Amino acid sequence: MKSIGLYDMKPYAKHFIGNIISTEPQRFAVDATVFYPTGGGQPGDAGVVLIDGDQPCRVIDTIRDKENPSLIWHITEAPIEDLRQGSRVEGHIDWETRYGYMRMHTCLHLLCSVIKAPVTGCSISADKGRLDFDLPVSQWHKDDISESLNKLIAGDFPVTSYWLSADDPNVAKLVRTRAAPPAFNNKVRIVEIKSVDVQPCGGTHVASTAEIGPVVCNKIAKKSAHNRRFSLAFAD
């Protein structure tokens, strides 16, 4: 069994209709969903679903199955009575929160283009985010980071994605993190900000850097001898 992640090619889709393919206490999986599962520093989506048209339920998180990553679980706030395979599900994500994730995730890719160092950690929320870099010494000032990012954002660069074979030697050249990028069906998703940045990523992104809006680097912290943390937030 597997779930199709509609968010890969339709990140702006706000709702879906699917059928339950697996159930467990207080969680279910469907054949296709727009709910993004936790991964790559991006939180899983939350929202509301209707079961068989008349049973509303709050989804508080979305995750991949540890044993079968192709299966996407929707975690419910409370148990659902008579949950069964084949039931029709209509789901609606918390769009404002998701859109905040998309804007910040793309902004962190811009930060990768500014800071030329391996990424050691990532965290994304709807109004802020951070990246940790393997950077023994940093000459950057937070005002310089803010200025560089806002210039790239104002550049209105298009953001697109495509897939490469996991065996393609170009994939290794594009990796920014210590861990290998996730592969599904032996393919790795690549996100490209035209003329700015290209790297493997399974997260959701905006279609243009202009959608990010003004940002500020509010802190640069030394976390260890080889680790610097750059924290960002939306300025609006």
Secondary structure, DSSP 8 states (H G I E B T S, - for coil): ---EETTTT-TT--EEEEEEEEEETTEEEESEE----SBTTB----EEEEETTTEEEEEEEEEE-SS-TT-EEEEESS--TT--TT-EEEEEE-HHHHHHHHHHHHHHHHHHHHS-S-EEEEEE-SSEEEEEE--S-----HHHHHHHHHHHHHTT-BEEEEEEETT-HHHHHH--BSS----BTTEEEEEEETTTEEEE--S---SBGGGG--EEEEEEEEEETTEEEEEEEE--
